[in-house]
Amino acid sequence: MSLKIKPIPEEPEPIKTTFKLKPETLRKLHAYLQAYEAAYGKKADSDYIVNEILEGFFASDKEFLAYLKENPLSPLPEPTGSKKRPQQPKPQPQPMPAAKEAGSEA
C-alpha cells in the first residue's frame, strides 16, 4: 500500500557543534523557546529550534541560494573529537644535573 503521506524519512544523526552568541541573541533564543512552549504546550527542543531558524534563514537568502546552485555543498570535515587519537604520554621533566662542587674535578 502506498499512501499520499510517506513515512517520516530517517534523518542523518545531528552533529554537535558549539558557537558563541551575544548575550542579547541568547536571551532572544530563550524567549523564542518560551514562546514555542506557550504556543504548542510542550517543551521546545533547542537543537530543533536552532536548526529550523538556520534552515529558514538560508531558504530566505536569495543570494545564498544562487550561490548554492553554482557551488554545491561539500562534505563535512571529520568532527573534531569524534575519533579520539590515543593521548601521547606527556614528557616527564628531567632532573637537573647535580651542580659540581667547587674544587672537585670531573
N, CA, C and O atoms as a GROMACS GRO file, in nm:
protein
  424
    1MET      N    1   0.085  -0.117   0.000
    1MET     CA    2   0.000   0.000   0.000
    1MET      C    3   0.090   0.124   0.000
    1MET      O    4   0.196   0.125   0.063
    2SER      N    5   0.046   0.226  -0.070
    2SER     CA    6   0.123   0.350  -0.077
    2SER      C    7   0.030   0.468  -0.052
    2SER      O    8  -0.050   0.504  -0.138
    3LEU      N    9   0.041   0.527   0.064
    3LEU     CA   10  -0.040   0.642   0.099
    3LEU      C   11   0.023   0.770   0.045
    3LEU      O   12   0.142   0.772   0.012
    4LYS      N   13  -0.057   0.875   0.036
    4LYS     CA   14  -0.002   1.003  -0.011
    4LYS      C   15   0.103   1.057   0.085
    4LYS      O   16   0.205   1.111   0.042
    5ILE      N   17   0.077   1.041   0.215
    5ILE     CA   18   0.176   1.086   0.312
    5ILE      C   19   0.273   0.971   0.335
    5ILE      O   20   0.235   0.863   0.380
    6LYS      N   21   0.396   0.998   0.304
    6LYS     CA   22   0.501   0.896   0.315
    6LYS      C   23   0.550   0.887   0.459
    6LYS      O   24   0.532   0.980   0.537
    7PRO      N   25   0.613   0.775   0.493
    7PRO     CA   26   0.670   0.764   0.629
    7PRO      C   27   0.773   0.874   0.652
    7PRO      O   28   0.837   0.923   0.559
    8ILE      N   29   0.788   0.909   0.777
    8ILE     CA   30   0.888   1.010   0.812
    8ILE      C   31   1.024   0.955   0.770
    8ILE      O   32   1.062   0.845   0.810
    9PRO      N   33   1.098   1.033   0.691
    9PRO     CA   34   1.230   0.983   0.648
    9PRO      C   35   1.327   0.978   0.764
    9PRO      O   36   1.318   1.057   0.858
   10GLU      N   37   1.419   0.884   0.756
   10GLU     CA   38   1.524   0.878   0.857
   10GLU      C   39   1.621   0.991   0.828
   10GLU      O   40   1.677   1.000   0.719
   11GLU      N   41   1.638   1.074   0.924
   11GLU     CA   42   1.728   1.188   0.907
   11GLU      C   43   1.866   1.147   0.955
   11GLU      O   44   1.880   1.063   1.044
   12PRO      N   45   1.968   1.207   0.896
   12PRO     CA   46   2.103   1.176   0.946
   12PRO      C   47   2.117   1.222   1.090
   12PRO      O   48   2.051   1.316   1.134
   13GLU      N   49   2.203   1.156   1.162
   13GLU     CA   50   2.229   1.190   1.301
   13GLU      C   51   2.281   1.333   1.308
   13GLU      O   52   2.377   1.367   1.239
   14PRO      N   53   2.220   1.418   1.390
   14PRO     CA   54   2.271   1.555   1.402
   14PRO      C   55   2.415   1.556   1.453
   14PRO      O   56   2.458   1.467   1.526
   15ILE      N   57   2.487   1.657   1.412
   15ILE     CA   58   2.626   1.673   1.452
   15ILE      C   59   2.634   1.783   1.556
   15ILE      O   60   2.584   1.894   1.535
   16LYS      N   61   2.695   1.754   1.667
   16LYS     CA   62   2.709   1.853   1.774
   16LYS      C   63   2.814   1.955   1.732
   16LYS      O   64   2.922   1.920   1.684
   17THR      N   65   2.779   2.080   1.753
   17THR     CA   66   2.873   2.189   1.725
   17THR      C   67   2.856   2.292   1.835
   17THR      O   68   2.754   2.295   1.904
   18THR      N   69   2.954   2.375   1.852
   18THR     CA   70   2.944   2.480   1.952
   18THR      C   71   2.975   2.613   1.886
   18THR      O   72   3.053   2.621   1.791
   19PHE      N   73   2.914   2.716   1.938
   19PHE     CA   74   2.941   2.851   1.891
   19PHE      C   75   2.904   2.947   2.002
   19PHE      O   76   2.835   2.911   2.097
   20LYS      N   77   2.952   3.069   1.988
   20LYS     CA   78   2.926   3.171   2.088
   20LYS      C   79   2.819   3.265   2.035
   20LYS      O   80   2.815   3.296   1.916
   21LEU      N   81   2.732   3.310   2.126
   21LEU     CA   82   2.629   3.407   2.091
   21LEU      C   83   2.645   3.531   2.177
   21LEU      O   84   2.694   3.524   2.290
   22LYS      N   85   2.604   3.643   2.123
   22LYS     CA   86   2.598   3.765   2.203
   22LYS      C   87   2.490   3.744   2.308
   22LYS      O   88   2.391   3.675   2.282
   23PRO      N   89   2.506   3.804   2.426
   23PRO     CA   90   2.406   3.785   2.532
   23PRO      C   91   2.263   3.817   2.486
   23PRO      O   92   2.170   3.744   2.519
   24GLU      N   93   2.245   3.925   2.410
   24GLU     CA   94   2.111   3.963   2.364
   24GLU      C   95   2.052   3.856   2.271
   24GLU      O   96   1.933   3.827   2.277
   25THR      N   97   2.136   3.799   2.186
   25THR     CA   98   2.089   3.694   2.095
   25THR      C   99   2.048   3.570   2.175
   25THR      O  100   1.947   3.507   2.144
   26LEU      N  101   2.124   3.536   2.277
   26LEU     CA  102   2.090   3.420   2.359
   26LEU      C  103   1.959   3.444   2.434
   26LEU      O  104   1.877   3.353   2.446
   27ARG      N  105   1.940   3.566   2.485
   27ARG     CA  106   1.813   3.598   2.552
   27ARG      C  107   1.695   3.583   2.456
   27ARG      O  108   1.590   3.533   2.494
   28LYS      N  109   1.713   3.626   2.332
   28LYS     CA  110   1.606   3.614   2.231
   28LYS      C  111   1.579   3.467   2.200
   28LYS      O  112   1.464   3.427   2.184
   29LEU      N  113   1.684   3.387   2.192
   29LEU     CA  114   1.664   3.244   2.168
   29LEU      C  115   1.585   3.182   2.282
   29LEU      O  116   1.491   3.105   2.258
   30HIS      N  117   1.621   3.214   2.405
   30HIS     CA  118   1.546   3.160   2.520
   30HIS      C  119   1.402   3.208   2.519
   30HIS      O  120   1.311   3.133   2.553
   31ALA      N  121   1.380   3.335   2.481
   31ALA     CA  122   1.243   3.387   2.471
   31ALA      C  123   1.166   3.312   2.363
   31ALA      O  124   1.047   3.284   2.380
   32TYR      N  125   1.233   3.280   2.252
   32TYR     CA  126   1.166   3.207   2.145
   32TYR      C  127   1.127   3.067   2.193
   32TYR      O  128   1.018   3.018   2.163
   33LEU      N  129   1.216   3.003   2.266
   33LEU     CA  130   1.186   2.870   2.321
   33LEU      C  131   1.064   2.878   2.414
   33LEU      O  132   0.979   2.789   2.411
   34GLN      N  133   1.056   2.982   2.496
   34GLN     CA  134   0.941   3.000   2.583
   34GLN      C  135   0.813   3.024   2.502
   34GLN      O  136   0.707   2.971   2.535
   35ALA      N  137   0.823   3.105   2.397
   35ALA     CA  138   0.707   3.131   2.311
   35ALA      C  139   0.660   3.002   2.244
   35ALA      O  140   0.540   2.980   2.232
   36TYR      N  141   0.752   2.920   2.202
   36TYR     CA  142   0.719   2.792   2.139
   36TYR      C  143   0.643   2.705   2.237
   36TYR      O  144   0.540   2.646   2.203
   37GLU      N  145   0.693   2.696   2.360
   37GLU     CA  146   0.628   2.615   2.463
   37GLU      C  147   0.488   2.668   2.495
   37GLU      O  148   0.395   2.591   2.516
   38ALA      N  149   0.473   2.802   2.498
   38ALA     CA  150   0.342   2.862   2.525
   38ALA      C  151   0.246   2.834   2.409
   38ALA      O  152   0.127   2.809   2.431
   39ALA      N  153   0.297   2.839   2.286
   39ALA     CA  154   0.211   2.820   2.169
   39ALA      C  155   0.168   2.675   2.151
   39ALA      O  156   0.054   2.648   2.112
   40TYR      N  157   0.258   2.580   2.179
   40TYR     CA  158   0.230   2.440   2.150
   40TYR      C  159   0.209   2.353   2.272
   40TYR      O  160   0.173   2.236   2.260
   41GLY      N  161   0.230   2.410   2.391
   41GLY     CA  162   0.205   2.335   2.513
   41GLY      C  163   0.299   2.218   2.537
   41GLY      O  164   0.266   2.125   2.611
   42LYS      N  165   0.415   2.223   2.475
   42LYS     CA  166   0.515   2.118   2.500
   42LYS      C  167   0.654   2.179   2.498
   42LYS      O  168   0.677   2.284   2.438
   43LYS      N  169   0.744   2.111   2.566
   43LYS     CA  170   0.881   2.161   2.579
   43LYS      C  171   0.946   2.173   2.441
   43LYS      O  172   0.935   2.085   2.356
   44ALA      N  173   1.015   2.284   2.424
   44ALA     CA  174   1.086   2.308   2.298
   44ALA      C  175   1.220   2.238   2.300
   44ALA      O  176   1.289   2.238   2.402
   45ASP      N  177   1.256   2.178   2.189
   45ASP     CA  178   1.388   2.116   2.172
   45ASP      C  179   1.478   2.222   2.109
   45ASP      O  180   1.462   2.256   1.992
   46SER      N  181   1.572   2.274   2.187
   46SER     CA  182   1.654   2.385   2.137
   46SER      C  183   1.733   2.346   2.012
   46SER      O  184   1.752   2.429   1.924
   47ASP      N  185   1.780   2.221   2.003
   47ASP     CA  186   1.852   2.178   1.882
   47ASP      C  187   1.761   2.190   1.759
   47ASP      O  188   1.803   2.241   1.655
   48TYR      N  189   1.636   2.144   1.773
   48TYR     CA  190   1.541   2.151   1.663
   48TYR      C  191   1.512   2.297   1.626
   48TYR      O  192   1.512   2.333   1.509
   49ILE      N  193   1.488   2.380   1.728
   49ILE     CA  194   1.453   2.521   1.703
   49ILE      C  195   1.568   2.593   1.631
   49ILE      O  196   1.545   2.661   1.532
   50VAL      N  197   1.691   2.577   1.680
   50VAL     CA  198   1.805   2.644   1.617
   50VAL      C  199   1.822   2.594   1.474
   50VAL      O  200   1.849   2.674   1.384
   51ASN      N  201   1.806   2.464   1.451
   51ASN     CA  202   1.818   2.410   1.316
   51ASN      C  203   1.711   2.472   1.224
   51ASN      O  204   1.742   2.509   1.111
   52GLU      N  205   1.588   2.482   1.273
   52GLU     CA  206   1.481   2.540   1.193
   52GLU      C  207   1.505   2.688   1.164
   52GLU      O  208   1.477   2.736   1.054
   53ILE      N  209   1.556   2.761   1.263
   53ILE     CA  210   1.587   2.903   1.242
   53ILE      C  211   1.692   2.917   1.131
   53ILE      O  212   1.676   2.999   1.041
   54LEU      N  213   1.797   2.838   1.139
   54LEU     CA  214   1.903   2.845   1.037
   54LEU      C  215   1.851   2.803   0.900
   54LEU      O  216   1.878   2.870   0.800
   55GLU      N  217   1.776   2.694   0.893
   55GLU     CA  218   1.723   2.649   0.764
   55GLU      C  219   1.630   2.754   0.704
   55GLU      O  220   1.635   2.780   0.584
   56GLY      N  221   1.546   2.816   0.787
   56GLY     CA  222   1.458   2.921   0.739
   56GLY      C  223   1.534   3.042   0.688
   56GLY      O  224   1.499   3.100   0.585
   57PHE      N  225   1.640   3.078   0.760
   57PHE     CA  226   1.723   3.190   0.716
   57PHE      C  227   1.790   3.159   0.584
   57PHE      O  228   1.788   3.241   0.492
   58PHE      N  229   1.850   3.040   0.573
   58PHE     CA  230   1.917   3.002   0.448
   58PHE      C  231   1.818   3.003   0.331
   58PHE      O  232   1.851   3.052   0.222
   59ALA      N  233   1.699   2.950   0.353
   59ALA     CA  234   1.599   2.941   0.246
   59ALA      C  235   1.549   3.080   0.203
   59ALA      O  236   1.501   3.095   0.091
   60SER      N  237   1.560   3.180   0.291
   60SER     CA  238   1.511   3.314   0.257
   60SER      C  239   1.617   3.402   0.191
   60SER      O  240   1.586   3.511   0.145
   61ASP      N  241   1.741   3.356   0.186
   61ASP     CA  242   1.850   3.437   0.132
   61ASP      C  243   1.870   3.402  -0.015
   61ASP      O  244   1.936   3.303  -0.048
   62LYS      N  245   1.813   3.483  -0.103
   62LYS     CA  246   1.817   3.455  -0.247
   62LYS      C  247   1.960   3.449  -0.302
   62LYS      O  248   1.991   3.365  -0.386
   63GLU      N  249   2.045   3.538  -0.253
   63GLU     CA  250   2.185   3.536  -0.299
   63GLU      C  251   2.254   3.406  -0.258
   63GLU      O  252   2.330   3.349  -0.336
   64PHE      N  253   2.227   3.361  -0.138
   64PHE     CA  254   2.287   3.237  -0.091
   64PHE      C  255   2.236   3.118  -0.173
   64PHE      O  256   2.313   3.030  -0.209
   65LEU      N  257   2.106   3.117  -0.203
   65LEU     CA  258   2.050   3.008  -0.284
   65LEU      C  259   2.112   3.006  -0.423
   65LEU      O  260   2.140   2.900  -0.478
   66ALA      N  261   2.135   3.125  -0.480
   66ALA     CA  262   2.202   3.133  -0.611
   66ALA      C  263   2.345   3.081  -0.599
   66ALA      O  264   2.394   3.011  -0.688
   67TYR      N  265   2.411   3.116  -0.490
   67TYR     CA  266   2.547   3.068  -0.467
   67TYR      C  267   2.550   2.916  -0.460
   67TYR      O  268   2.638   2.852  -0.518
   68LEU      N  269   2.451   2.857  -0.390
   68LEU     CA  270   2.448   2.712  -0.375
   68LEU      C  271   2.428   2.642  -0.510
   68LEU      O  272   2.478   2.531  -0.531
   69LYS      N  273   2.355   2.706  -0.600
   69LYS     CA  274   2.336   2.646  -0.734
   69LYS      C  275   2.468   2.633  -0.806
   69LYS      O  276   2.492   2.536  -0.878
   70GLU      N  277   2.554   2.731  -0.788
   70GLU     CA  278   2.686   2.730  -0.853
   70GLU      C  279   2.792   2.655  -0.772
   70GLU      O  280   2.892   2.610  -0.827
   71ASN      N  281   2.770   2.643  -0.644
   71ASN     CA  282   2.870   2.584  -0.554
   71ASN      C  283   2.801   2.483  -0.462
   71ASN      O  284   2.763   2.517  -0.350
   72PRO      N  285   2.784   2.361  -0.508
   72PRO     CA  286   2.716   2.262  -0.424
   72PRO      C  287   2.788   2.243  -0.290
   72PRO      O  288   2.908   2.266  -0.278
   73LEU      N  289   2.709   2.201  -0.192
   73LEU     CA  290   2.766   2.179  -0.059
   73LEU      C  291   2.874   2.072  -0.065
   73LEU      O  292   2.856   1.969  -0.130
   74SER      N  293   2.983   2.096   0.003
   74SER     CA  294   3.089   1.996   0.009
   74SER      C  295   3.068   1.909   0.131
   74SER      O  296   2.996   1.947   0.223
   75PRO      N  297   3.130   1.792   0.132
   75PRO     CA  298   3.116   1.706   0.251
   75PRO      C  299   3.170   1.777   0.375
   75PRO      O  300   3.261   1.860   0.367
   76LEU      N  301   3.114   1.742   0.487
   76LEU     CA  302   3.160   1.799   0.613
   76LEU      C  303   3.296   1.741   0.650
   76LEU      O  304   3.323   1.624   0.622
   77PRO      N  305   3.380   1.821   0.712
   77PRO     CA  306   3.505   1.765   0.763
   77PRO      C  307   3.474   1.673   0.879
   77PRO      O  308   3.367   1.681   0.940
   78GLU      N  309   3.568   1.586   0.910
   78GLU     CA  310   3.550   1.497   1.025
   78GLU      C  311   3.531   1.582   1.149
   78GLU      O  312   3.608   1.675   1.173
   79PRO      N  313   3.428   1.552   1.228
   79PRO     CA  314   3.411   1.630   1.351
   79PRO      C  315   3.529   1.612   1.445
   79PRO      O  316   3.581   1.502   1.461
   80THR      N  317   3.570   1.720   1.504
   80THR     CA  318   3.680   1.711   1.599
   80THR      C  319   3.632   1.639   1.723
   80THR      O  320   3.522   1.663   1.771
   81GLY      N  321   3.715   1.551   1.772
   81GLY     CA  322   3.681   1.478   1.893
   81GLY      C  323   3.601   1.352   1.868
   81GLY      O  324   3.577   1.277   1.962
   82SER      N  325   3.558   1.326   1.741
   82SER     CA  326   3.479   1.206   1.718
   82SER      C  327   3.565   1.081   1.719
   82SER      O  328   3.523   0.976   1.768
   83LYS      N  329   3.683   1.093   1.666
   83LYS     CA  330   3.776   0.980   1.668
   83LYS      C  331   3.894   1.024   1.752
   83LYS      O  332   3.988   1.087   1.703
   84LYS      N  333   3.887   0.991   1.876
   84LYS     CA  334   3.993   1.037   1.964
   84LYS      C  335   4.120   0.961   1.937
   84LYS      O  336   4.124   0.838   1.934
   85ARG      N  337   4.224   1.039   1.916
   85ARG     CA  338   4.355   0.977   1.899
   85ARG      C  339   4.408   0.940   2.036
   85ARG      O  340   4.382   1.010   2.135
   86PRO      N  341   4.482   0.831   2.043
   86PRO     CA  342   4.539   0.797   2.174
   86PRO      C  343   4.628   0.911   2.222
   86PRO      O  344   4.707   0.966   2.146
   87GLN      N  345   4.615   0.943   2.348
   87GLN     CA  346   4.696   1.050   2.402
   87GLN      C  347   4.840   1.006   2.414
   87GLN      O  348   4.871   0.896   2.460
   88GLN      N  349   4.926   1.094   2.371
   88GLN     CA  350   5.069   1.068   2.385
   88GLN      C  351   5.106   1.097   2.530
   88GLN      O  352   5.059   1.195   2.588
   89PRO      N  353   5.190   1.012   2.588
   89PRO     CA  354   5.232   1.042   2.726
   89PRO      C  355   5.307   1.174   2.730
   89PRO      O  356   5.388   1.205   2.642
   90LYS      N  357   5.278   1.251   2.832
   90LYS     CA  358   5.347   1.379   2.846
   90LYS      C  359   5.490   1.352   2.889
   90LYS      O  360   5.516   1.268   2.975
   91PRO      N  361   5.584   1.424   2.827
   91PRO     CA  362   5.724   1.403   2.869
   91PRO      C  363   5.742   1.443   3.014
   91PRO      O  364   5.694   1.548   3.059
   92GLN      N  365   5.811   1.358   3.086
   92GLN     CA  366   5.838   1.384   3.227
   92GLN      C  367   5.957   1.480   3.237
   92GLN      O  368   6.055   1.465   3.164
   93PRO      N  369   5.947   1.575   3.327
   93PRO     CA  370   6.061   1.666   3.341
   93PRO      C  371   6.184   1.589   3.389
   93PRO      O  372   6.175   1.504   3.477
   94GLN      N  373   6.295   1.620   3.329
   94GLN     CA  374   6.421   1.554   3.366
   94GLN      C  375   6.482   1.628   3.484
   94GLN      O  376   6.477   1.751   3.489
   95PRO      N  377   6.540   1.553   3.579
   95PRO     CA  378   6.603   1.621   3.692
   95PRO      C  379   6.723   1.702   3.644
   95PRO      O  380   6.793   1.664   3.551
   96MET      N  381   6.744   1.812   3.711
   96MET     CA  382   6.858   1.897   3.678
   96MET      C  383   6.985   1.821   3.718
   96MET      O  384   6.989   1.756   3.822
   97PRO      N  385   7.089   1.830   3.634
   97PRO     CA  386   7.215   1.765   3.674
   97PRO      C  387   7.268   1.827   3.802
   97PRO      O  388   7.256   1.947   3.826
   98ALA      N  389   7.326   1.743   3.882
   98ALA     CA  390   7.381   1.790   4.010
   98ALA      C  391   7.489   1.892   3.985
   98ALA      O  392   7.575   1.874   3.898
   99ALA      N  393   7.485   1.998   4.060
   99ALA     CA  394   7.587   2.104   4.044
   99ALA      C  395   7.720   2.050   4.096
   99ALA      O  396   7.727   1.982   4.199
  100LYS      N  397   7.822   2.082   4.022
  100LYS     CA  398   7.956   2.037   4.064
  100LYS      C  399   7.999   2.124   4.183
  100LYS      O  400   7.978   2.245   4.186
  101GLU      N  401   8.060   2.056   4.278
  101GLU     CA  402   8.110   2.129   4.396
  101GLU      C  403   8.236   2.203   4.355
  101GLU      O  404   8.314   2.157   4.271
  102ALA      N  405   8.252   2.318   4.414
  102ALA     CA  406   8.370   2.398   4.385
  102ALA      C  407   8.495   2.320   4.427
  102ALA      O  408   8.500   2.266   4.538
  103GLY      N  409   8.592   2.313   4.342
  103GLY     CA  410   8.718   2.248   4.371
  103GLY      C  411   8.720   2.103   4.333
  103GLY      O  412   8.827   2.042   4.337
  104SER      N  413   8.606   2.042   4.293
  104SER     CA  414   8.612   1.900   4.252
  104SER      C  415   8.624   1.894   4.102
  104SER      O  416   8.571   1.980   4.031
  105GLU      N  417   8.693   1.794   4.052
  105GLU     CA  418   8.712   1.779   3.910
  105GLU      C  419   8.631   1.662   3.861
  105GLU      O  420   8.613   1.563   3.931
  106ALA      N  421   8.585   1.674   3.742
  106ALA     CA  422   8.504   1.569   3.687
  106ALA      C  423   8.585   1.474   3.605
  106ALA      O  424   8.531   1.378   3.550
   0.00000   0.00000   0.00000
